[in-house]
Amino acid sequence: MERRSLMIVVAVLIAMAGSPLAGRAFDWVPSDEELARYHRGWNPRTHGANYSEDADLVPQGQWAVRAYVQGQIGHGNFENQSTARGNATPFSPDAVEPDVIINYGLTRYLNVELSMSAIYWRSSASDSDGKNAGAGIGTTGGIVKFRPIVQDPDSWRPSVSLYSKLSLPTNRWLGTPDIPGGFTPMSRVPSSRFGSVAVTEGILTRKNLQPFRVSADVFYTYNAPGGEHGRTVYGGDLVSTRLALEHVLHDDSGFGYLLELATLKQLPSRLDGHTINSTPATFWLMGVQPAIEYKFHDRPSGAHLVGAIGCMFTVAGNNDVRAIYPNISLKYFFDEP
């Protein structure tokens, strides 16, 4: 099932990005004319509940700050087979992770982001130090997003961006207790292991089709080896996918709803060739998220405040926690230059 989901997302990426490029020379930056057409098209100011930014960018010179809070409420474990059924878990892993994400339009086709987080968790099981709860600083990430293709409102051509992220385990450097069983929240796409150095590469696409927006993303994450009880742990690389439909019901207020399908797969292999010795050796999850969005504030200068609230439900999986992931997001865009 997870392979089919990945193939579907990749097929959507190819269908959305490939066909409109046929028969024309490809430039690695959008032209002034292409950007002008995009800005004249339908594009109400909204922002969904997904963790990752979409394929389109904030304008050059504009700042944006986002507060994003996600939780995990575990209530079972998927069996050691691809299934939608879950068994009672031997422990109940619950967590809350608030994030702050700062976004800046460096150029017309390049955005840079910095993400910082904190963490609180509690569990019916204890960690290696006998703790069943903990709090502290979470992980930190640096993100670069490059958009070589901007969508054309007069054709089927979508926006396509290349995504690169470096995740740093500031939680371990500052002594935040590890969560028993690990923490790889389904609602955070792309996913990386909490507490490890990770490098993520991805492709993001988005197309506005009034009154809808369609997004499809795929990410590959390499996690550096970790340590546990004095031994080096090699976990498999991660593949995350996301397919989302946004329906804007009212342009002026930015009110709308979103439906999102996400998958997370740990591969039985690593880019560095090391043998997997983590437990379990592989896992996968599929989740569905409904969400609503709204624009709270809008100024002629381009400054605006948008928000969303959603909840990801794991609907199928293998060798991983069965949980729900409620989340809420507020994002403020400062004045456009």
C-alpha positions as CSV (number, residue, x, y, z in Angstrom):
1,M,0.0,0.0,0.0
2,E,2.8,2.4,0.9
3,R,4.5,1.7,-2.5
4,R,1.2,2.5,-4.3
5,S,0.9,5.8,-2.3
6,L,4.4,6.8,-3.2
7,M,3.9,5.9,-6.9
8,I,0.7,8.0,-6.9
9,V,2.4,11.1,-5.6
10,V,5.4,10.7,-7.9
11,A,2.9,10.2,-10.9
12,V,1.1,13.4,-9.8
13,L,4.4,15.3,-9.7
14,I,5.4,14.1,-13.2
15,A,1.9,14.8,-14.6
16,M,1.8,18.3,-13.1
17,A,5.4,19.4,-13.8
18,G,6.4,17.4,-16.9
19,S,3.8,18.0,-19.5
20,P,3.7,21.8,-19.5
21,L,7.4,21.9,-20.0
22,A,7.4,19.9,-23.2
23,G,8.3,21.8,-26.2
24,R,9.9,24.8,-24.5
25,A,13.4,25.6,-23.3
26,F,13.8,25.2,-19.6
27,D,15.3,28.1,-17.6
28,W,16.4,27.6,-14.0
29,V,14.7,30.8,-12.8
30,P,11.2,32.2,-13.7
31,S,11.1,35.1,-16.1
32,D,9.7,38.5,-15.2
33,E,6.7,37.8,-17.5
34,E,6.0,34.4,-15.8
35,L,6.1,36.0,-12.4
36,A,3.8,38.8,-13.5
37,R,1.3,36.4,-14.8
38,Y,1.4,34.4,-11.6
39,H,0.8,37.4,-9.4
40,R,-2.2,38.5,-11.6
41,G,-3.8,35.1,-11.1
42,W,-6.2,33.9,-8.4
43,N,-4.3,33.5,-5.2
44,P,-6.1,34.4,-2.0
45,R,-4.0,34.8,1.2
46,T,-4.4,31.6,3.1
47,H,-2.2,29.0,4.8
48,G,-3.1,25.4,5.7
49,A,-2.3,23.2,8.6
50,N,0.5,21.3,6.9
51,Y,4.0,21.6,8.6
52,S,6.0,22.1,5.4
53,E,5.7,25.3,3.4
54,D,4.1,25.0,0.0
55,A,5.9,25.2,-3.4
56,D,5.3,29.0,-3.8
57,L,7.4,31.6,-2.1
58,V,7.1,34.8,-0.1
59,P,8.1,37.8,-2.2
60,Q,11.7,39.0,-2.2
61,G,12.5,41.0,0.9
62,Q,9.4,39.9,2.9
63,W,9.5,38.3,6.3
64,A,7.1,35.8,7.8
65,V,6.9,34.2,11.2
66,R,4.9,31.1,12.0
67,A,3.9,29.5,15.3
68,Y,3.0,25.8,14.8
69,V,2.0,23.5,17.7
70,Q,1.6,19.8,17.1
71,G,0.7,17.0,19.5
72,Q,0.8,13.2,19.5
73,I,-1.8,11.1,21.4
74,G,-0.9,7.4,21.1
75,H,-3.6,4.8,21.5
76,G,-2.4,1.6,20.0
77,N,0.2,0.0,17.7
78,F,-0.2,-1.3,14.2
79,E,0.5,-5.0,13.8
80,N,3.6,-6.4,12.2
81,Q,1.9,-6.4,8.8
82,S,0.3,-3.9,6.5
83,T,-3.1,-3.3,8.2
84,A,-5.6,-0.7,9.2
85,R,-6.1,-2.6,12.6
86,G,-4.2,-1.7,15.7
87,N,-3.4,-3.6,18.9
88,A,-3.2,-2.1,22.4
89,T,0.2,-0.5,22.7
90,P,2.5,-1.5,25.6
91,F,2.9,2.2,26.5
92,S,1.0,5.4,25.8
93,P,3.3,7.9,24.2
94,D,1.9,11.5,24.3
95,A,3.8,14.6,23.2
96,V,3.4,18.3,22.4
97,E,5.9,20.1,20.2
98,P,5.6,23.9,19.6
99,D,7.6,25.2,16.7
100,V,8.6,28.7,15.5
101,I,9.5,29.0,11.8
102,I,11.0,32.2,10.4
103,N,10.8,32.6,6.6
104,Y,12.5,35.2,4.4
105,G,12.3,35.9,0.7
106,L,16.0,36.1,-0.2
107,T,15.4,36.5,-4.0
108,R,12.4,36.1,-6.3
109,Y,13.1,32.4,-6.6
110,L,14.8,31.5,-3.3
111,N,13.4,31.4,0.3
112,V,15.4,30.6,3.4
113,E,13.8,29.4,6.7
114,L,14.9,28.7,10.3
115,S,12.8,26.4,12.5
116,M,13.2,26.0,16.3
117,S,11.1,23.8,18.6
118,A,10.5,22.7,22.2
119,I,9.1,19.4,23.4
120,Y,7.1,18.0,26.3
121,W,6.3,14.3,26.5
122,R,4.9,11.8,29.0
123,S,4.6,8.0,28.7
124,S,3.4,5.0,30.7
125,A,6.8,3.5,30.0
126,S,10.1,4.8,31.3
127,D,13.2,5.8,29.4
128,S,16.7,4.4,30.1
129,D,17.1,6.8,33.0
130,G,13.8,5.8,34.6
131,K,11.9,8.9,33.5
132,N,8.4,8.8,32.2
133,A,8.1,12.5,31.4
134,G,10.4,15.2,30.1
135,A,10.5,18.7,28.6
136,G,13.1,21.0,27.0
137,I,14.5,22.4,23.8
138,G,13.7,20.4,20.6
139,T,15.4,20.2,17.3
140,T,16.5,23.1,15.1
141,G,16.4,23.2,11.3
142,G,17.7,25.3,8.4
143,I,15.7,25.2,5.1
144,V,16.4,26.5,1.6
145,K,13.6,26.4,-1.0
146,F,14.3,27.1,-4.6
147,R,11.5,27.6,-7.1
148,P,12.7,27.1,-10.7
149,I,9.1,26.9,-12.1
150,V,6.3,29.2,-11.2
151,Q,2.7,28.3,-12.1
152,D,0.9,29.7,-15.0
153,P,-2.8,30.7,-14.3
154,D,-3.6,30.3,-18.0
155,S,-2.3,26.7,-18.3
156,W,-1.9,23.5,-16.3
157,R,1.7,24.3,-15.4
158,P,2.2,24.2,-11.6
159,S,4.8,25.8,-9.3
160,V,7.7,23.4,-8.6
161,S,10.2,23.9,-5.9
162,L,13.3,22.1,-4.7
163,Y,13.5,21.7,-0.9
164,S,16.6,21.2,1.2
165,K,16.7,20.9,5.0
166,L,19.4,20.3,7.6
167,S,18.0,19.2,11.0
168,L,20.2,19.5,14.1
169,P,19.7,17.6,17.4
170,T,19.8,20.6,19.7
171,N,17.6,18.6,22.1
172,R,20.4,16.1,22.8
173,W,23.0,18.8,22.9
174,L,21.0,20.6,25.6
175,G,20.1,17.5,27.5
176,T,16.4,17.1,26.7
177,P,15.2,13.6,27.7
178,D,14.5,11.2,24.8
179,I,11.0,10.0,24.2
180,P,10.7,6.2,24.8
181,G,10.0,4.6,21.4
182,G,11.2,7.7,19.5
183,F,9.2,10.6,18.1
184,T,8.6,10.8,14.4
185,P,5.3,12.7,14.2
186,M,3.1,11.8,11.2
187,S,1.7,15.3,11.0
188,R,5.2,16.8,10.3
189,V,6.0,16.3,6.7
190,P,8.8,16.0,5.9
191,S,9.6,13.8,8.9
192,S,13.0,13.2,10.6
193,R,13.9,11.4,13.7
194,F,13.7,13.5,16.9
195,G,17.3,13.9,18.2
196,S,19.4,13.0,15.1
197,V,21.3,15.0,12.5
198,A,19.3,14.7,9.3
199,V,19.4,15.9,5.7
200,T,16.2,16.1,3.7
201,E,15.8,16.7,0.0
202,G,12.4,17.1,-1.6
203,I,10.2,18.2,-4.5
204,L,7.2,20.4,-3.9
205,T,4.4,21.2,-6.4
206,R,1.3,23.4,-6.2
207,K,-1.4,24.4,-8.6
208,N,-4.2,27.0,-8.2
209,L,-7.5,26.0,-9.8
210,Q,-10.1,28.4,-8.5
211,P,-11.6,27.8,-6.0
212,F,-9.1,24.9,-5.3
213,R,-5.4,24.4,-4.7
214,V,-3.7,21.1,-5.2
215,S,-0.4,20.2,-3.7
216,A,1.8,17.2,-4.0
217,D,5.2,16.7,-2.3
218,V,7.8,14.0,-1.8
219,F,10.8,14.0,0.6
220,Y,13.8,11.8,1.2
221,T,15.5,12.0,4.6
222,Y,18.9,10.6,5.6
223,N,19.5,10.4,9.3
224,A,23.0,10.2,10.7
225,P,23.8,7.2,13.0
226,G,22.6,7.6,16.5
227,G,23.7,6.2,19.9
228,E,21.7,4.1,22.4
229,H,23.0,2.3,25.5
230,G,26.6,2.6,24.3
231,R,26.0,1.2,20.8
232,T,25.7,2.9,17.4
233,V,22.2,2.7,15.9
234,Y,21.6,2.7,12.2
235,G,18.0,3.4,11.3
236,G,16.7,3.3,7.7
237,D,16.3,6.4,5.6
238,L,12.8,8.0,5.6
239,V,10.5,8.7,2.6
240,S,7.6,11.1,3.3
241,T,4.8,12.0,0.8
242,R,1.9,14.4,0.9
243,L,-1.1,15.0,-1.3
244,A,-3.5,17.8,-0.4
245,L,-6.6,19.5,-1.7
246,E,-7.5,23.0,-0.4
247,H,-11.0,24.5,-1.1
248,V,-11.2,28.3,-0.5
249,L,-14.9,29.0,0.3
250,H,-14.5,32.8,0.7
251,D,-11.7,34.7,-0.9
252,D,-11.9,37.8,1.3
253,S,-11.9,36.1,4.6
254,G,-9.6,33.2,3.5
255,F,-12.1,30.7,5.0
256,G,-11.7,27.2,3.6
257,Y,-11.0,23.6,4.4
258,L,-8.3,21.2,3.4
259,L,-8.0,17.4,3.1
260,E,-4.5,15.9,3.3
261,L,-3.1,12.4,2.7
262,A,0.3,11.7,4.1
263,T,2.6,8.7,4.2
264,L,5.8,8.0,6.1
265,K,8.0,5.0,5.3
266,Q,11.3,3.9,6.9
267,L,13.3,2.1,4.3
268,P,15.3,-1.1,5.0
269,S,18.4,0.6,3.7
270,R,20.6,3.7,4.1
271,L,22.5,5.9,1.7
272,D,25.7,5.2,3.5
273,G,25.3,1.5,3.1
274,H,25.3,0.5,6.8
275,T,23.2,-2.4,7.8
276,I,20.0,-1.5,9.6
277,N,20.1,-2.5,13.3
278,S,17.3,-0.3,14.7
279,T,14.1,-1.9,16.1
280,P,11.9,-2.2,14.1
281,A,14.0,-2.4,11.0
282,T,11.3,-0.8,8.9
283,F,7.9,0.7,9.4
284,W,5.3,2.8,7.5
285,L,2.3,4.9,8.3
286,M,-0.6,6.5,6.4
287,G,-2.6,9.4,7.7
288,V,-5.5,11.5,6.7
289,Q,-5.9,15.1,7.9
290,P,-9.0,17.4,7.7
291,A,-8.3,21.1,8.5
292,I,-10.0,24.5,8.4
293,E,-8.3,27.8,7.7
294,Y,-9.0,31.5,8.1
295,K,-7.5,35.0,7.5
296,F,-7.7,37.0,10.7
297,H,-6.0,40.2,9.5
298,D,-5.1,41.9,6.2
299,R,-3.5,45.2,5.4
300,P,-3.0,47.0,2.1
301,S,0.8,46.9,2.8
302,G,0.7,43.2,2.3
303,A,0.9,42.3,6.0
304,H,-1.6,39.6,7.0
305,L,-2.3,37.0,9.7
306,V,-3.6,33.6,8.7
307,G,-4.3,30.5,10.7
308,A,-5.4,26.9,10.5
309,I,-6.3,24.0,12.8
310,G,-6.3,20.4,11.8
311,C,-5.9,16.8,13.1
312,M,-4.0,14.0,11.5
313,F,-5.4,10.5,12.0
314,T,-3.3,7.4,11.3
315,V,-5.5,5.1,9.3
316,A,-3.1,2.3,8.4
317,G,0.4,1.2,9.1
318,N,3.0,-1.4,10.0
319,N,5.3,-1.6,13.1
320,D,4.5,1.9,14.4
321,V,2.3,3.8,16.8
322,R,-1.3,4.3,16.1
323,A,-2.0,7.9,17.1
324,I,-3.8,11.2,16.4
325,Y,-1.8,14.4,15.8
326,P,-3.8,17.6,16.5
327,N,-2.1,20.8,15.4
328,I,-2.7,24.5,15.2
329,S,-0.9,27.1,13.1
330,L,-0.7,30.9,13.0
331,K,1.5,32.7,10.4
332,Y,2.1,36.4,10.2
333,F,3.4,38.0,7.0
334,F,5.1,41.4,7.5
335,D,4.8,44.3,5.1
336,E,5.8,43.6,1.5
337,P,8.9,45.7,0.5
